[in-house]
Amino acid sequence: MKPEDRLHRSPRLSGAPGFSPDRPPMLLCHLGQHARVRLVCSFCGWSRSYGAHALIARLTAKGTGGPRTAIAHVARHVPWPCPMCRRMGWRTEPAALTSPNPPGSAGGAETGLP
């Protein structure tokens, strides 16, 4: 196989999930107030979610990014191994949107509590 062919078959440049040459990447500043970003180990599946605004503040403080950082690029700034398998294979993705007071929780509109 010629080197040119390998370039076109690279999963990063082809049809990998979340990649589209005609769609720009999702940035941290595109997320809403209560949105979260999930950090996932690519090897064992361990995950933890972080608030988008906390990530923006941390990247800005370190001088390595900010609100215009792509969500997929946040994983590049994680310096520690996975606590489960001890490997370094991180990926980041938007987590499911959460509301500050989900229905049925204390403090929600249904209970009448502030």
Sequence and secondary structure as in RCSB ss.txt:
>XXXX:A:sequence
MKPEDRLHRSPRLSGAPGFSPDRPPMLLCHLGQHARVRLVCSFCGWSRSYGAHALIARLTAKGTGGPRTAIAHVA
RHVPWPCPMCRRMGWRTEPAALTSPNPPGSAGGAETGLP
>XXXX:A:secstr
  HHHHHHH TTTTT TT  TTS   BGGGS TT EEEEEETTT  EEEEEHHHHHHHHHHHTS  TTSBGGGGG
GG  S  TTT    EEEEE     SS TTSTTSTTTT  
